[in-house]
Amino acid sequence: MMETGYAAAVNCRAIGELLFNRFILVITLAYILGIAGGKLWQSSSYAVYLPGILILLVLFTAVRFRFIDCFKAVLILAAFTAGGAAFIFAQQPPAGGVLNYTGEPVYVEGTVDDEPIFYSDNVSYRLKVHSVETADGRFSVPGTILVRVYGDSAETYWFGEKLRVRGVIIEPKGLRNPGGFDYRYHLKSQGIDALIYPKASMVESLGRGELSRPVETALRLRTSLVKVIENSLPSPSDSLLTAILFGQRQRLPEQVADNFRRAGAGHLMAVSGLHVGLVAGLFLGVCRLFRLQGRVPLVIAILLVLAYAYMTGLRPSAVRAALMVSLAFGALILDRENDLPSALAFAALTTLFFNPLLLFTVGFQLSYAATISLIYLYTPLMELPVFQRFPLPLRSPLVITMAAQIGVLPLSIYYFHALPTTALFFNLCLIPLITFTVGLGLAGAVTALAIPLVGELLIWASRPLLELMILITSYSKLPFMYVTVNPPGIITLFIIYGIIGAVLLIYYLRPDAPEGGKVSLFLSIKTLLLPVPAARRKARNWFLIVLLAVFTVVSLKNIIFTDCGKLTVTFIDVGQGASALIEAPCGTVILVDAGGEPSYLGSPRAVGERVVLPFLRYRGVREIDMAIVTHPHEDHFGGFLPVLDQLNVGTMLVSPVQDGSDYYEDLLEKALSKGTVIEQASAGQTWSCRCGMLLEIIGPPQTLYNGSKSDLNNNSLVFILHYGAVRILFTGDIEDIAVKDLLSSDLDLRSDLLLIPHHGGYLESMPALLEVADPAAAVIQVGNNSFGHPHPYTISALEKSGTALYRNDLHGAIIAETDGTVLNIYFIEQDFAVTGGQ
């Protein structure tokens, strides 16, 4: 009886601790859940209701059984609502802002409010806009524009300088393909609304602009420190030290940056708790040297770490670390116990309050995943027998590195589609070097402002460490040290972290578990599982049942709502080119073309590396049953070059025409060396799979076109995809002569969906093709180009026929889904919204 009473007392005490002393943790979680709800709200998906239902059920149950009172429930609900509203509001462009002036030449005046960023072919400036001048007059306009100046410029413009820029304001593109990079969201999370790309001659300085004195002081100080480093060290050591101290990687040579990424050590160039802690430690160490003690050094240390975070550009990892260190020092100043979970929650809440968009950025998620892992994984890992064998000076850094890697690895694989297999080894080698490098580099840069000779000597002392880091990471280029993998789905990601959490719960719920501040969150959960008096047992059980039910629905929603037996065709947005992925319900995968750039514009394989391969990994494609190269033009086959490097391809179906580029010959040789069967196809052939999908080849004819305006285009593979009663017609780049021959044949060209030939270029026979094919919808695979695609005549013909038109340049990836009876068409808009339907 006494034990039951004691357990009940522990329950009440721990619950009170969570809801009173750590109520900030609950508010932060509710605010984060609200932001997630705001993002789902924009998707117009049924999933938008899940966060709301979850929090209402939990609050109702908690209030009903008196876990919390109504006032706290209202505060939690208010935090949830505020999070959703903040996200939606942050996504909206400013009223009357710069996006109202896109598409036409204008003059923009504004102030540079950050350091310029130098790239190999341009200089980028962040411009806070004051006014926009059009043919109709000059208007005061809010907003921020990223100005990229191309060409050789005799002058560099700095922060605080007012500029007048002539050019066309461009709205950045959002998410173009599922699982791809949302450039619009990325810029918006940095406070940038639009882009403008002027030549050097189209930019002029108007003198000093409007910039707050604190901002200007911080930026000038950072610039001075960077210049000291650049003057003291040779390249690339200077660039690496600048990246480590201030997170500015743009000066770092691409090869060095890539080596750090492959080594799984890219986080060392993101200002984090290590860097911020060293700043505070350096200052307090100097104070201790001069026998300065008490509260004043702690207050100054807080100001210094906040200033350091500001100088780095308020990156999420820097803000989190600075706030946590500040709260820890604040607790010492006020003689209060330091509470890591509450400090972490406050740091996250503060960061997201000012910018809720950061929640869905990679840097924010990796930063907090690493920190949470360090808090809760350090103790259990230290107790593992495998680590007990190491001496304590080696065991501690080993465990810290392991804990951080466990926390960030699932997210890293999810976002970067790669597994740095030796990340633990590289981090163990690099972290001790980073510790001394940050100390020497930062102390030297600051000292050089007052005593140049001493400061330069300290910076120079860091050079051997920097060169050793460059040497160590260069070994990441060895085989098997960096393996590309298919990323887990979002549900799988939650399951992985759920398993990690469950293992930790088992550890912290054992009878002899530590009960310090580090495990306070788990102690609060523990109260739900301990024996409780009979009067409260029913309440506890109902609370657990509600949580379990909500978790089950959230976890299984993809299984519950999965559509079976459907064929999916995704017309991938590869810019000016073509690529489509066909996924049959039986698992057969066909890739029709893979995009690519003409060799005179760049590397034909670049689109495959940047767009096609990431999309295939996102879709979980491990091998391709058939690759179809409609014809040997680089904007259709170039992307296959990197695809063949990474994936097995069973069969490659190609046009019989032989007149291709050297890159095409390389493609065929690579395919043969990988064991791919190459087959030349022409009209009359068919190919089928076990689920009933059939490809009917209807072009080119047995006698190839010779002497036409473009033999390569006209000899494109043309085929009809049959699935049940649904027909999709793929036309490659055929032109009028080939289209007219198809129309004059006895072939049944009727189709539910038509891929418009040659990226929507001019076709005299387009009206006749639309009349015979009679498609309900059409797709044009097109991007920015100088060919005039799509041609106005083609667009007019489609409008007159009443055919629904989908374009990659306007809609991003276009997804056609069918069960063999009904064809539904969706397209990607910003924030992964799925819209439309045929």
MORA-V148405 format. One record per pair of residues at least 24 apart in sequence whose C-alpha atoms are under 6 Angstrom apart, sorted by the first residue. I is the first residue (numbers start at 1). J is the second residue. D is the distance in Angstrom with one decimal. If there is no record, write none. Layout:
i & j & d
I & J & D
I & J & D
This chain:
i & j & d
8 & 532 & 5.3
11 & 527 & 4.8
14 & 524 & 5.5
15 & 524 & 5.8
22 & 342 & 6.0
25 & 342 & 5.9
25 & 345 & 5.3
27 & 76 & 5.7
28 & 345 & 6.0
28 & 349 & 5.5
30 & 79 & 5.7
30 & 80 & 4.7
31 & 79 & 4.9
31 & 80 & 4.6
31 & 83 & 4.6
34 & 80 & 4.2
34 & 81 & 5.8
34 & 83 & 4.3
34 & 84 & 4.4
35 & 83 & 4.5
35 & 84 & 4.5
35 & 87 & 5.6
37 & 84 & 5.7
38 & 84 & 4.1
38 & 87 & 5.8
38 & 88 & 5.8
43 & 833 & 4.2
61 & 543 & 6.0
65 & 539 & 5.5
87 & 356 & 5.4
97 & 141 & 5.4
97 & 142 & 5.0
97 & 143 & 5.6
98 & 143 & 5.8
102 & 169 & 4.7
102 & 170 & 5.5
103 & 168 & 5.9
104 & 168 & 5.5
105 & 167 & 5.2
105 & 168 & 4.6
106 & 133 & 5.7
106 & 134 & 5.2
106 & 166 & 5.8
106 & 167 & 5.7
107 & 132 & 5.7
107 & 133 & 4.9
107 & 165 & 5.5
107 & 166 & 4.5
108 & 132 & 4.6
108 & 164 & 5.6
108 & 165 & 5.1
109 & 163 & 5.6
109 & 164 & 4.5
110 & 162 & 5.6
110 & 163 & 5.6
111 & 160 & 5.9
111 & 161 & 5.6
111 & 162 & 4.3
111 & 209 & 5.3
112 & 159 & 4.6
112 & 160 & 5.4
112 & 161 & 5.6
113 & 159 & 5.1
113 & 160 & 6.0
114 & 159 & 5.1
115 & 159 & 5.5
122 & 149 & 5.4
122 & 150 & 4.6
123 & 148 & 5.6
123 & 149 & 5.3
124 & 148 & 4.3
144 & 192 & 5.0
144 & 193 & 5.6
145 & 192 & 5.7
145 & 193 & 5.9
145 & 194 & 4.9
145 & 195 & 5.4
146 & 195 & 4.9
147 & 196 & 5.1
147 & 197 & 6.0
148 & 197 & 5.0
149 & 197 & 5.9
149 & 198 & 5.3
149 & 199 & 5.5
149 & 200 & 5.8
150 & 199 & 5.1
151 & 200 & 6.0
153 & 200 & 5.4
160 & 208 & 6.0
160 & 209 & 5.4
160 & 211 & 5.6
161 & 207 & 5.8
161 & 208 & 4.7
161 & 209 & 5.1
162 & 205 & 5.9
162 & 206 & 5.2
162 & 207 & 5.5
162 & 208 & 5.5
162 & 209 & 4.3
163 & 204 & 5.7
163 & 205 & 4.6
163 & 206 & 5.5
164 & 203 & 5.8
164 & 204 & 5.3
165 & 202 & 5.9
165 & 203 & 4.7
166 & 202 & 5.3
167 & 198 & 5.5
168 & 196 & 6.0
169 & 195 & 5.8
169 & 196 & 5.0
170 & 194 & 5.8
170 & 195 & 5.0
170 & 196 & 5.9
174 & 830 & 5.0
175 & 830 & 5.5
176 & 812 & 4.3
176 & 813 & 5.8
177 & 813 & 5.0
179 & 618 & 5.6
189 & 357 & 5.3
218 & 311 & 5.8
225 & 445 & 5.4
232 & 456 & 5.9
237 & 466 & 5.8
243 & 269 & 5.4
244 & 269 & 4.4
246 & 312 & 4.9
247 & 271 & 5.8
259 & 473 & 5.4
259 & 474 & 5.7
259 & 476 & 6.0
260 & 473 & 5.8
262 & 420 & 6.0
262 & 476 & 5.8
262 & 482 & 5.6
263 & 423 & 5.4
263 & 476 & 5.3
264 & 420 & 5.5
264 & 423 & 4.7
271 & 318 & 5.3
272 & 317 & 5.1
272 & 318 & 5.1
272 & 321 & 5.9
273 & 321 & 4.7
295 & 333 & 5.7
302 & 326 & 5.1
316 & 364 & 5.3
317 & 367 & 5.3
320 & 347 & 5.2
323 & 347 & 5.5
339 & 517 & 5.9
366 & 408 & 5.7
369 & 407 & 5.2
369 & 408 & 5.8
370 & 404 & 4.7
370 & 407 & 5.1
370 & 408 & 5.7
373 & 403 & 5.6
373 & 404 & 5.8
373 & 407 & 5.1
374 & 403 & 5.4
374 & 404 & 5.8
377 & 403 & 5.6
413 & 487 & 5.7
414 & 487 & 4.6
414 & 488 & 5.8
417 & 484 & 5.8
417 & 485 & 5.3
417 & 486 & 5.8
417 & 487 & 5.2
418 & 483 & 5.5
418 & 484 & 4.1
418 & 485 & 5.2
419 & 482 & 5.8
419 & 483 & 5.1
420 & 481 & 5.9
420 & 482 & 4.5
421 & 481 & 5.3
421 & 482 & 5.9
422 & 481 & 5.8
437 & 462 & 5.5
486 & 617 & 4.5
486 & 620 & 5.6
566 & 818 & 5.4
566 & 819 & 4.4
567 & 817 & 5.7
567 & 818 & 5.4
568 & 816 & 5.7
568 & 817 & 4.5
569 & 815 & 5.8
569 & 816 & 5.1
570 & 814 & 5.7
570 & 815 & 4.4
571 & 813 & 5.6
571 & 814 & 5.1
572 & 813 & 4.8
573 & 808 & 5.3
573 & 812 & 5.5
573 & 813 & 4.9
575 & 782 & 6.0
575 & 783 & 4.0
576 & 782 & 4.8
576 & 783 & 4.0
577 & 635 & 4.7
577 & 636 & 5.9
578 & 636 & 5.5
578 & 781 & 5.7
586 & 691 & 5.5
589 & 624 & 5.4
589 & 625 & 5.4
590 & 625 & 5.9
590 & 626 & 4.8
590 & 627 & 5.8
591 & 627 & 4.9
592 & 627 & 6.0
592 & 628 & 4.6
593 & 628 & 5.9
593 & 629 & 5.1
593 & 636 & 5.0
593 & 637 & 5.6
594 & 636 & 5.6
594 & 637 & 5.5
594 & 639 & 4.6
594 & 640 & 5.6
595 & 635 & 4.8
595 & 636 & 4.5
595 & 639 & 5.2
596 & 634 & 5.6
596 & 635 & 4.1
596 & 636 & 6.0
596 & 638 & 4.4
596 & 639 & 5.1
597 & 635 & 5.1
598 & 634 & 5.3
604 & 638 & 4.5
605 & 638 & 4.9
605 & 639 & 4.8
605 & 641 & 5.8
607 & 639 & 5.7
608 & 639 & 3.7
608 & 642 & 6.0
623 & 647 & 5.4
623 & 648 & 5.0
624 & 649 & 4.8
625 & 649 & 5.8
625 & 650 & 4.8
626 & 650 & 5.8
626 & 651 & 4.7
626 & 652 & 5.6
627 & 652 & 4.6
628 & 652 & 5.8
628 & 653 & 4.7
629 & 654 & 5.0
630 & 716 & 5.0
630 & 717 & 4.6
630 & 732 & 5.8
631 & 655 & 5.6
631 & 716 & 4.9
632 & 660 & 5.3
641 & 667 & 6.0
649 & 676 & 5.7
650 & 676 & 5.2
651 & 676 & 5.4
651 & 677 & 4.6
651 & 678 & 5.9
652 & 678 & 4.7
653 & 679 & 5.0
653 & 680 & 5.9
654 & 680 & 5.0
655 & 680 & 5.6
655 & 681 & 5.8
655 & 717 & 5.7
656 & 680 & 5.2
693 & 722 & 5.7
693 & 723 & 4.8
694 & 721 & 5.9
694 & 722 & 5.0
695 & 720 & 5.8
695 & 721 & 4.8
696 & 720 & 5.2
714 & 738 & 5.6
723 & 820 & 5.1
724 & 820 & 4.0
725 & 820 & 5.4
725 & 821 & 5.6
726 & 820 & 5.4
727 & 751 & 4.8
727 & 752 & 5.5
728 & 752 & 5.9
728 & 753 & 4.8
728 & 754 & 6.0
729 & 754 & 4.9
730 & 755 & 5.2
731 & 757 & 5.3
732 & 757 & 5.7
733 & 757 & 5.0
733 & 758 & 3.8
736 & 763 & 5.8
749 & 773 & 5.0
750 & 774 & 6.0
751 & 775 & 5.2
752 & 776 & 5.3
753 & 777 & 5.0
753 & 778 & 5.4
754 & 778 & 4.7
755 & 779 & 4.9
756 & 780 & 5.4
760 & 789 & 5.7
760 & 790 & 4.2
761 & 789 & 5.2
761 & 790 & 5.2
761 & 791 & 5.1
762 & 791 & 5.3
767 & 797 & 5.6
776 & 803 & 5.5
777 & 803 & 5.2
777 & 804 & 4.5
777 & 805 & 5.8
778 & 805 & 5.0
779 & 805 & 6.0
779 & 806 & 4.9
779 & 807 & 5.7
780 & 807 & 4.9
781 & 808 & 5.4
782 & 808 & 5.8
782 & 809 & 5.8
783 & 809 & 5.0
